[in-house]
Amino acid sequence: MKQRSRLVKLTAIAGCILVGAGFLLSGIGFAAMGFTLSAFSYPRTGLVQQDSTCYTEIPKRVEVRTSLGNVTIAGNQEGLQGPQVDAAANAYQISLEQDTLVVTLLDSFSHENSAKGWKWYQLVKIWGEGDFDVTISLPPTLLENVYVENDMGQVELSQLDAGKVTINASNGNVAADNIAASQGLEIFASMGESSVTHCSGGQLTVEGSMGSSTVRDCEFQEGSISSSMGDAVLETSSFSDLTLSNGMGACTLSQVTAKTSASCFTSMGNVTLKALQSPQIILSADAGNISGTLRGNQRDYQIQATTDMGSSNLKDQVSDGPNRLEVTTGMGNIDLRFTE
């Protein structure tokens, strides 16, 4: 009993010593931080505070580059004579020259600057003592191009009329809503979800590494949606040519029209269709089922259906029809129906 009591006392003493050492080290660290917790979330260059920068000249191009913070660009804002930028003036370089509005995070705040920049522990935002978000409001105008590059943070674009729109997001969701891009809309998202709604234009490109992709109520000439890992959902949209490719994730096409051709490939995941319409359709799933409905009459299609391990309700069909349907599964069932 005495040995047990002695062990308990020694353990308690050791615990108190460790707790005291922890408080001492915390105090030293807090003093080294300048007696403020903001060092965890902001570079030593100081706190940042939101400011508004306004211009009367309307730009033709918009370019935003940042390492941390959400980026929001909203067009078609009535009552504005020119662009309004809400961002920390001491953290961003903001300029409007040669018809180009440029918003760039200063090197002293960039995590890529090893001497003065962000450390891993500064990814935690404490007490909200500053804000690295960028919000750009634009009057109704036609832009030549919009470019956004964001390493960590959400990107939201809406109500824009431009020739070309490009979004590069490393870590964060991307949302594009009500965008008319005559040349094309490009979204490159490494880790995060991509959402494209009520958009139109030439070429739609959505590429993701980890994250789902959603395209809804859109109209583009060409569509290319690909992802290494994540589901892809296309709804009530039309294209001339459509290509959908997924590594690991399900593909859903609902009320989608491809006037020339539609292709969908997935390595691991199901392909689900609802009223897909196209004269040339190619569907392939290495490990997954292909099921759903196609708009049209089966007699109008030449059909080739192949499955290595699985069942199929379709048989190869040679007809005088002008349309073509090719369906292949490596390990999965085929169950497709025609609505007419």
DRENTOR-13077 format. One record per atom (N, C-alpha, C): x, y, z. Coordinates in steps of 0.05 Angstrom, whole numbers, padded with zeros to 5 digits, always signed. Layout:
<atoms>
XYZ;...
</atoms>
This chain:
<atoms>
+00016-00024+00000;+00000+00000+00000;+00017+00025+00000;+00040+00024+00016;+00057+00048+00018;+00070+00053-00009;+00078+00031-00023;+00091+00035-00049;+00071+00047-00069;+00046+00037-00068;+00025+00048-00086;+00020+00077-00080;+00018+00084-00054;+00014+00112-00047;+00037+00130-00056;+00061+00119-00053;+00085+00134-00061;+00085+00139-00092;+00076+00118-00106;+00075+00120-00136;+00055+00141-00144;+00032+00142-00130;+00012+00162-00137;+00023+00190-00132;+00037+00194-00109;+00048+00220-00103;+00069+00229-00123;+00086+00210-00131;+00107+00216-00151;+00094+00224-00178;+00073+00209-00185;+00059+00215-00210;+00047+00243-00209;+00034+00249-00186;+00022+00276-00183;+00043+00298-00185;+00066+00293-00171;+00087+00313-00172;+00097+00317-00200;+00102+00295-00214;+00112+00297-00242;+00092+00311-00260;+00066+00306-00255;+00045+00320-00271;+00045+00349-00266;+00048+00357-00241;+00049+00386-00234;+00073+00399-00247;+00096+00385-00246;+00120+00396-00259;+00116+00401-00289;+00104+00380-00302;+00099+00383-00331;+00080+00405-00337;+00058+00407-00321;+00039+00429-00325;+00052+00456-00321;+00069+00458-00300;+00083+00483-00296;+00102+00490-00319;+00116+00470-00329;+00134+00474-00351;+00118+00483-00376;+00095+00471-00379;+00078+00479-00402;+00069+00508-00400;+00061+00516-00376;+00053+00545-00373;+00077+00563-00378;+00100+00555-00368;+00124+00571-00372;+00131+00574-00401;+00130+00552-00416;+00136+00553-00445;+00115+00569-00460;+00090+00566-00452;+00069+00582-00464;+00073+00611-00460;+00081+00618-00435;+00086+00646-00430;+00108+00658-00446;+00130+00642-00448;+00152+00651-00465;+00144+00654-00494;+00129+00635-00504;+00119+00637-00532;+00101+00660-00536;+00083+00666-00516;+00065+00688-00518;+00080+00714-00519;+00101+00716-00502;+00117+00740-00502;+00132+00744-00529;+00141+00721-00540;+00155+00722-00565;+00136+00730-00588;+00111+00725-00585;+00090+00732-00605;+00082+00761-00602;+00094+00775-00582;+00086+00803-00579;+00061+00806-00562;+00056+00787-00545;+00033+00787-00527;+00007+00789-00543;+00005+00776-00566;-00020+00776-00581;-00023+00749-00595;-00047+00738-00595;-00052+00712-00608;-00053+00715-00638;-00053+00739-00648;-00056+00743-00677;-00032+00732-00692;-00010+00727-00679;+00013+00716-00693;+00007+00689-00704;-00012+00675-00692;-00020+00649-00702;-00034+00651-00729;-00047+00673-00734;-00063+00675-00758;-00054+00696-00777;-00035+00713-00769;-00027+00735-00787;+00004+00737-00787;+00015+00744-00809;+00044+00747-00810;+00053+00770-00792;+00079+00770-00786;+00090+00790-00768;+00089+00819-00779;+00081+00821-00804;+00080+00847-00816;+00056+00864-00805;+00039+00850-00789;+00018+00865-00777;-00010+00856-00784;-00029+00866-00769;-00057+00858-00774;-00067+00871-00800;-00088+00859-00811;-00100+00870-00835;-00128+00878-00829;-00138+00898-00842;-00166+00908-00839;-00177+00914-00866;-00202+00907-00869;-00215+00911-00895;-00217+00941-00902;-00212+00946-00927;-00215+00973-00938;-00230+00972-00964;-00241+00994-00973;-00255+00995-00999;-00239+01014-01017;-00234+01004-01041;-00220+01019-01062;-00239+01021-01086;-00245+01046-01094;-00264+01050-01116;-00250+01064-01139;-00260+01057-01163;-00250+01069-01188;-00274+01079-01204;-00269+01098-01221;-00290+01107-01239;-00286+01096-01267;-00262+01087-01273;-00256+01075-01299;-00265+01046-01299;-00277+01037-01320;-00287+01009-01322;-00265+00992-01335;-00256+00971-01322;-00235+00954-01334;-00246+00935-01355;-00227+00926-01372;-00234+00905-01391;-00225+00877-01382;-00206+00877-01363;-00196+00852-01353;-00194+00854-01322;-00198+00831-01309;-00195+00829-01280;-00177+00806-01273;-00158+00811-01255;-00138+00791-01247;-00135+00791-01217;-00139+00768-01205;-00136+00766-01175;-00117+00742-01169;-00097+00748-01152;-00078+00727-01144;-00075+00729-01114;-00081+00708-01100;-00078+00708-01071;-00070+00680-01061;-00058+00679-01037;-00050+00654-01025;-00070+00645-01004;-00085+00663-00992;-00102+00656-00970;-00125+00676-00968;-00150+00666-00968;-00173+00683-00966;-00193+00677-00987;-00218+00682-00982;-00239+00678-01002;-00239+00700-01023;-00246+00693-01047;-00248+00712-01069;-00276+00712-01080;-00288+00735-01081;-00315+00738-01091;-00316+00761-01112;-00325+00754-01136;-00328+00774-01157;-00357+00774-01166;-00371+00796-01163;-00399+00799-01170;-00402+00821-01191;-00412+00814-01214;-00417+00834-01235;-00445+00844-01236;-00451+00861-01254;-00478+00872-01259;-00489+00885-01234;-00472+00900-01220;-00481+00914-01196;-00490+00942-01203;-00515+00947-01201;-00526+00973-01208;-00517+00994-01188;-00514+01019-01197;-00506+01041-01180;-00477+01046-01178;-00460+01028-01190;-00431+01032-01190;-00422+01045-01216;-00405+01065-01214;-00393+01077-01237;-00369+01061-01247;-00356+01048-01229;-00332+01032-01235;-00330+01010-01214;-00308+00994-01215;-00305+00972-01196;-00299+00982-01168;-00309+00966-01149;-00304+00970-01121;-00290+00945-01110;-00267+00949-01097;-00251+00927-01086;-00251+00929-01056;-00262+00909-01043;-00262+00908-01014;-00240+00887-01006;-00217+00898-00997;-00195+00881-00989;-00176+00898-00972;-00159+00884-00957;-00141+00898-00940;-00120+00912-00956;-00119+00939-00955;-00100+00955-00971;-00071+00950-00963;-00067+00942-00937;-00039+00937-00929;-00030+00909-00934;-00048+00892-00945;-00040+00864-00951;-00041+00859-00981;-00055+00876-00996;-00058+00871-01025;-00048+00896-01040;-00037+00890-01063;-00031+00911-01083;-00054+00912-01102;-00067+00935-01102;-00091+00939-01119;-00086+00962-01139;-00090+00956-01164;-00085+00976-01184;-00103+00972-01208;-00108+00994-01222;-00123+00993-01247;-00107+01009-01268;-00093+00994-01285;-00076+01005-01305;-00080+00991-01331;-00080+01006-01353;-00082+00995-01380;-00107+00976-01382;-00129+00986-01371;-00155+00972-01373;-00155+00946-01357;-00136+00941-01339;-00134+00916-01324;-00135+00922-01294;-00155+00910-01280;-00157+00912-01251;-00141+00889-01239;-00120+00895-01224;-00103+00874-01213;-00104+00876-01182;-00109+00853-01170;-00109+00851-01140;-00091+00827-01134;-00068+00834-01121;-00047+00813-01115;-00039+00815-01086;-00037+00792-01073;-00027+00792-01045;+00002+00799-01045;+00010+00817-01027;+00037+00826-01024;+00055+00802-01016;+00080+00804-01024;+00099+00782-01018;+00103+00778-00988;+00101+00800-00973;+00105+00798-00944;+00084+00782-00931;+00061+00778-00944;+00039+00763-00933;+00036+00736-00946;+00051+00730-00966;+00048+00705-00981;+00061+00682-00966;+00048+00659-00966;+00059+00636-00952;+00083+00625-00968;+00087+00634-00993;+00109+00624-01009;+00135+00639-01001;+00133+00660-00986;+00156+00675-00978;+00165+00663-00951;+00186+00647-00952;+00194+00632-00928;+00204+00650-00905;+00215+00674-00912;+00226+00691-00892;+00204+00706-00876;+00184+00716-00890;+00164+00732-00877;+00136+00720-00879;+00134+00699-00893;+00108+00689-00900;+00094+00672-00879;+00075+00657-00889;+00058+00641-00872;+00072+00616-00863;+00066+00608-00839;+00075+00582-00828;+00050+00564-00826;+00056+00539-00822;+00033+00520-00821;+00013+00527-00799;+00023+00536-00776;+00005+00542-00754;-00011+00567-00758;-00004+00583-00779;-00019+00607-00783;-00044+00602-00801;-00049+00577-00807;-00073+00571-00823;-00098+00573-00805;-00094+00574-00779;-00117+00577-00760;-00122+00606-00755;-00147+00614-00761;-00154+00643-00757;-00165+00647-00729;-00153+00663-00713;-00160+00666-00685;-00172+00694-00681;-00195+00694-00668;-00208+00719-00659;-00218+00737-00682;-00213+00730-00706;-00222+00746-00728;-00211+00774-00729;-00185+00778-00722;-00174+00804-00720;-00166+00816-00747;-00171+00803-00768;-00165+00813-00795;-00178+00797-00816;-00175+00804-00840;-00190+00790-00861;-00174+00792-00887;-00168+00769-00899;-00154+00768-00925;-00173+00764-00948;-00199+00764-00943;-00218+00761-00965;-00217+00784-00985;-00223+00778-01010;-00225+00798-01031;-00252+00797-01043;-00266+00820-01044;-00292+00822-01057;-00291+00844-01077;-00297+00837-01102;-00297+00857-01124;-00326+00859-01135;-00336+00884-01135;-00362+00889-01146;-00359+00905-01172;-00373+00897-01192;-00369+00909-01219;-00396+00920-01229;-00396+00942-01243;-00421+00952-01256;-00426+00934-01280;-00450+00937-01292;-00456+00922-01317;-00436+00929-01338;-00420+00909-01347;-00400+00914-01367;-00392+00888-01381;-00380+00890-01404;-00370+00867-01419;-00340+00866-01415;-00330+00844-01403;-00302+00841-01398;-00289+00823-01419;-00263+00828-01424;-00249+00810-01442;-00242+00784-01428;-00231+00785-01404;-00225+00761-01389;-00224+00766-01359;-00228+00745-01344;-00227+00745-01315;-00209+00722-01307;-00189+00728-01290;-00171+00707-01281;-00169+00708-01251;-00173+00685-01238;-00170+00683-01209;-00152+00660-01201;-00133+00665-01184;-00115+00645-01174;-00115+00646-01144;-00123+00624-01131;-00126+00624-01102;-00114+00598-01091;-00095+00600-01073;-00083+00576-01062;-00100+00563-01040;-00112+00579-01023;-00128+00568-01001;-00151+00587-00996;-00175+00578-01003;-00199+00594-00999;-00220+00589-01020;-00244+00598-01015;-00266+00595-01033;-00264+00616-01056;-00275+00608-01079;-00277+00627-01101;-00306+00627-01111;-00318+00650-01112;-00346+00653-01120;-00347+00675-01141;-00357+00668-01165;-00361+00688-01186;-00390+00687-01195;-00401+00711-01200;-00429+00712-01208;-00435+00736-01225;-00455+00734-01241;-00466+00756-01257;-00444+00770-01274;-00428+00753-01288;-00407+00764-01304;-00412+00759-01334;-00405+00778-01350;-00406+00775-01380;-00378+00780-01390;-00365+00759-01399;-00337+00761-01407;-00330+00743-01430;-00307+00749-01443;-00298+00731-01464;-00289+00705-01453;-00270+00706-01433;-00259+00681-01421;-00257+00685-01391;-00264+00664-01377;-00262+00664-01348;-00246+00639-01339;-00225+00644-01323;-00208+00622-01314;-00205+00623-01284;-00208+00600-01271;-00206+00599-01242;-00187+00576-01235;-00166+00583-01220;-00147+00563-01209;-00149+00563-01179;-00159+00541-01167;-00162+00539-01138;-00148+00514-01128;-00130+00518-01110;-00115+00495-01099;-00130+00481-01077;-00140+00496-01057;-00154+00485-01035;-00178+00502-01028;-00201+00494-01038;-00225+00509-01033;-00246+00504-01054;-00271+00509-01047;-00293+00505-01066;-00294+00527-01086;-00305+00521-01110;-00309+00541-01131;-00338+00541-01139;-00349+00565-01141;-00377+00568-01149;-00379+00589-01171;-00390+00582-01194;-00394+00600-01216;-00424+00601-01222;-00436+00624-01221;-00465+00626-01225;-00471+00650-01243;-00488+00645-01262;-00497+00666-01281;-00473+00680-01294;-00457+00664-01308;-00434+00674-01322;-00437+00667-01352;-00434+00688-01369;-00434+00684-01398;-00405+00688-01407;-00393+00666-01416;-00365+00667-01425;-00365+00658-01454;-00364+00677-01472;-00366+00671-01501;-00344+00653-01511;-00319+00656-01500;-00297+00639-01508;-00296+00614-01491;-00301+00617-01465;-00300+00593-01449;-00298+00599-01419;-00306+00580-01403;-00304+00580-01374;-00287+00557-01366;-00264+00563-01352;-00246+00542-01343;-00244+00542-01313;-00247+00518-01301;-00244+00515-01272;-00224+00492-01267;-00203+00499-01252;-00183+00479-01245;-00182+00479-01214;-00193+00458-01202;-00195+00456-01173;-00180+00431-01163;-00160+00435-01147;-00145+00412-01137;-00160+00397-01115;-00167+00411-01094;-00182+00399-01072;-00205+00417-01065;-00229+00409-01073;-00253+00425-01068;-00274+00419-01088;-00298+00426-01081;-00321+00422-01099;-00323+00444-01120;-00333+00437-01143;-00338+00457-01164;-00368+00457-01171;-00379+00481-01173;-00407+00484-01179;-00410+00505-01201;-00423+00497-01223;-00428+00515-01246;-00459+00515-01251;-00471+00538-01247;-00500+00539-01251;-00508+00564-01267;-00527+00560-01285;-00538+00582-01301;-00516+00596-01317;-00498+00581-01329;-00476+00592-01344;-00478+00584-01373;-00465+00599-01390;-00465+00593-01419;-00440+00603-01432;-00435+00593-01456;-00411+00602-01471;-00400+00582-01490;-00375+00585-01496;-00362+00567-01516;-00353+00541-01504;-00330+00540-01491;-00319+00516-01480;-00322+00516-01449;-00333+00495-01438;-00333+00491-01409;-00313+00470-01402;-00294+00477-01385;-00274+00458-01375;-00274+00458-01345;-00279+00435-01333;-00278+00432-01304;-00259+00408-01298;-00237+00414-01285;-00218+00393-01278;-00214+00394-01248;-00217+00371-01235;-00213+00369-01206;-00197+00345-01198;-00183+00347-01176;-00168+00324-01166;-00183+00309-01144;-00193+00324-01124;-00208+00313-01103;-00232+00331-01097;-00255+00323-01105;-00279+00339-01101;-00300+00334-01122;-00325+00338-01115;-00347+00334-01134;-00350+00357-01153;-00363+00352-01175;-00368+00373-01195;-00398+00373-01202;-00410+00396-01203;-00438+00399-01209;-00442+00420-01231;-00456+00412-01252;-00463+00430-01274;-00493+00430-01277;-00506+00453-01274;-00535+00453-01274;-00545+00477-01289;-00565+00473-01306;-00578+00494-01321;-00558+00511-01337;-00542+00497-01353;-00521+00510-01369;-00524+00504-01398;-00511+00520-01415;-00511+00516-01444;-00484+00524-01455;-00469+00505-01465;-00442+00509-01476;-00440+00494-01502;-00421+00504-01519;-00415+00490-01544;-00401+00464-01538;-00381+00464-01522;-00366+00440-01515;-00364+00438-01484;-00364+00414-01475;-00362+00410-01446;-00342+00387-01440;-00323+00393-01422;-00303+00374-01414;-00302+00374-01383;-00311+00353-01370;-00311+00352-01341;-00296+00327-01333;-00276+00330-01316;-00259+00308-01308;-00252+00311-01279;-00248+00288-01265;-00240+00288-01237;-00226+00262-01231;-00205+00264-01214;-00191+00240-01205;-00207+00226-01183;-00219+00241-01166;-00235+00229-01144;-00258+00248-01137;-00282+00239-01142;-00305+00255-01135;-00328+00250-01155;-00352+00254-01146;-00376+00250-01163;-00379+00273-01182;-00392+00267-01205;-00399+00288-01224;-00429+00287-01230;-00441+00310-01228;-00470+00312-01233;-00476+00333-01253;-00489+00326-01275;-00498+00345-01296;-00528+00343-01298;-00541+00367-01297;-00570+00368-01297;-00579+00390-01316;-00601+00385-01330;-00615+00404-01347;-00596+00423-01361;-00577+00411-01376;-00557+00427-01390;-00555+00416-01419;-00545+00433-01436;-00542+00425-01464;-00514+00433-01475;-00504+00416-01492;-00478+00420-01504;-00479+00411-01534;-00459+00418-01549;-00455+00407-01575;-00440+00380-01572;-00417+00382-01559;-00401+00358-01553;-00396+00357-01523;-00399+00334-01511;-00395+00331-01482;-00377+00307-01476;-00357+00311-01459;-00339+00290-01450;-00337+00291-01420;-00344+00269-01407;-00343+00267-01378;-00325+00244-01370;-00306+00249-01353;-00287+00228-01345;-00282+00230-01315;-00285+00206-01302;-00281+00205-01273;-00263+00181-01266;-00244+00186-01248;-00228+00164-01238;-00242+00147-01218;-00248+00159-01195;-00263+00146-01173;-00287+00164-01166;-00310+00156-01175;-00334+00172-01169;-00356+00165-01188;-00381+00170-01179;-00404+00165-01195;-00409+00188-01215;-00422+00181-01237;-00430+00201-01257;-00460+00201-01261;-00472+00224-01259;-00501+00226-01263;-00507+00247-01284;-00522+00239-01305;-00530+00258-01326;-00561+00257-01327;-00573+00280-01319;-00602+00282-01318;-00612+00304-01336;-00629+00298-01355;-00640+00318-01373;-00617+00333-01388;-00598+00318-01398;-00575+00330-01412;-00577+00324-01441;-00572+00344-01458;-00572+00341-01487;-00545+00348-01498;-00535+00330-01515;-00510+00335-01530;-00517+00332-01560;-00517+00355-01574;-00527+00355-01601;-00511+00338-01620;-00484+00335-01615;-00467+00320-01633;-00459+00293-01621;-00447+00294-01596;-00438+00270-01584;-00436+00273-01554;-00438+00251-01539;-00436+00250-01510;-00419+00226-01502;-00399+00230-01486;-00382+00208-01477;-00379+00210-01447;-00380+00186-01434;-00377+00185-01405;-00360+00161-01398;-00338+00166-01384;-00320+00145-01376;-00315+00147-01346;-00315+00124-01332;-00309+00123-01304;-00294+00097-01298;-00273+00100-01281;-00257+00077-01273;-00271+00061-01251;-00280+00075-01231;-00293+00062-01208;-00317+00079-01199;-00341+00071-01208;-00365+00086-01201;-00387+00080-01221;-00412+00084-01212;-00435+00079-01229;-00440+00103-01247;-00452+00097-01270;-00461+00117-01289;-00492+00115-01290;-00505+00137-01282;-00534+00138-01281;-00544+00159-01300;-00563+00152-01317;-00574+00170-01337;-00604+00174-01332;-00612+00198-01338;-00641+00204-01338;-00647+00222-01362;-00659+00210-01382;-00667+00225-01407;-00643+00238-01420;-00621+00224-01423;-00598+00234-01438;-00605+00232-01468;-00598+00253-01483;-00604+00254-01511;-00580+00262-01527;-00572+00245-01546;-00550+00251-01564;-00550+00230-01587;-00542+00238-01611;-00541+00219-01633;-00517+00200-01631;-00497+00208-01616;-00473+00191-01613;-00467+00189-01583;-00470+00165-01571;-00466+00162-01543;-00446+00139-01538;-00426+00145-01521;-00406+00125-01513;-00405+00126-01483;-00411+00102-01470;-00411+00100-01441;-00392+00077-01433;-00376+00082-01413;-00357+00061-01405;-00352+00063-01374;-00353+00039-01361;-00347+00038-01332;-00331+00013-01327;-00306+00017-01317;-00289-00006-01311;-00301-00022-01288;-00309-00009-01267;-00321-00023-01244;-00345-00006-01235;-00368-00013-01245;-00392+00001-01239;-00415-00005-01258;-00439+00000-01249;-00463-00004-01266;-00468+00020-01284;-00481+00014-01307;-00490+00035-01324;-00520+00031-01328;-00536+00050-01319;-00565+00047-01319;-00579+00074-01323;-00605+00072-01330;-00621+00096-01333;-00636+00096-01359;-00643+00121-01368;-00659+00123-01392;-00646+00142-01413;-00653+00136-01438;-00643+00152-01461;-00668+00163-01475;-00667+00188-01483;-00689+00199-01499;-00685+00190-01528;-00707+00180-01540;-00706+00171-01567;-00717+00143-01570;-00716+00133-01595;-00727+00107-01601;-00704+00088-01606;-00706+00064-01594;-00684+00045-01596;-00679+00037-01625;-00699+00037-01642;-00696+00030-01670;-00677+00049-01685;-00674+00073-01675;-00657+00093-01688;-00628+00090-01682;-00621+00071-01665;-00593+00068-01656;-00580+00042-01665;-00555+00044-01673;-00538+00021-01676;-00525+00017-01649;-00528-00007-01638;-00520-00012-01610;-00498-00033-01608;-00479-00027-01592;-00458-00046-01584;-00456-00046-01554;-00463-00068-01541;-00463-00070-01512;-00445-00093-01504;-00425-00087-01486;-00406-00107-01478;-00401-00105-01448;-00402-00129-01434;-00395-00130-01406;-00379-00155-01401;-00356-00151-01386;-00339-00174-01380;-00351-00190-01356;-00359-00176-01336;-00371-00189-01312;-00396-00174-01304;-00419-00184-01313;-00444-00170-01307;-00465-00178-01328;-00489-00168-01323;-00511-00173-01341;-00517-00148-01358;-00532-00152-01380;-00539-00130-01397;-00567-00135-01409;-00584-00114-01408;-00610-00117-01420;-00610-00109-01449;-00586-00099-01459;-00584-00092-01487;-00568-00113-01502;-00576-00117-01527;-00561-00134-01545;-00550-00118-01568;-00529-00128-01580;-00518-00114-01603;-00540-00111-01625;-00541-00088-01637;-00562-00083-01656;-00551-00068-01680;-00556-00078-01704;-00549-00064-01729;-00575-00056-01742;-00578-00030-01747;-00602-00020-01759;-00596+00002-01779;-00616+00012-01792;-00613+00034-01811;-00613+00061-01797;-00615+00061-01770;-00617+00086-01756;-00591+00102-01757;-00593+00128-01756;-00569+00145-01758;-00553+00147-01732;-00564+00138-01710;-00551+00143-01684;-00535+00118-01676;-00517+00123-01656;-00499+00103-01647;-00497+00103-01617;-00498+00079-01605;-00496+00075-01576;-00476+00053-01570;-00455+00060-01555;-00435+00041-01548;-00432+00041-01518;-00437+00017-01505;-00437+00014-01476;-00418-00008-01468;-00400-00002-01449;-00381-00023-01441;-00377-00021-01411;-00378-00045-01398;-00371-00047-01369;-00351-00070-01366;-00332-00065-01348;-00313-00087-01342;-00325-00104-01320;-00334-00092-01298;-00347-00106-01276;-00372-00091-01268;-00394-00097-01280;-00419-00083-01274;-00441-00089-01293;-00465-00083-01286;-00488-00089-01302;-00496-00065-01321;-00509-00072-01342;-00520-00052-01361;-00550-00054-01361;-00563-00032-01355;-00592-00031-01354;-00601-00004-01365;-00605-00002-01391;-00612+00023-01404;-00639+00019-01418;-00656+00040-01416;-00682+00039-01429;-00686+00064-01446;-00701+00062-01467;-00708+00084-01484;-00736+00095-01478;-00739+00121-01479;-00765+00133-01470;-00786+00133-01492;-00778+00126-01517;-00798+00126-01538;-00801+00098-01550;
</atoms>
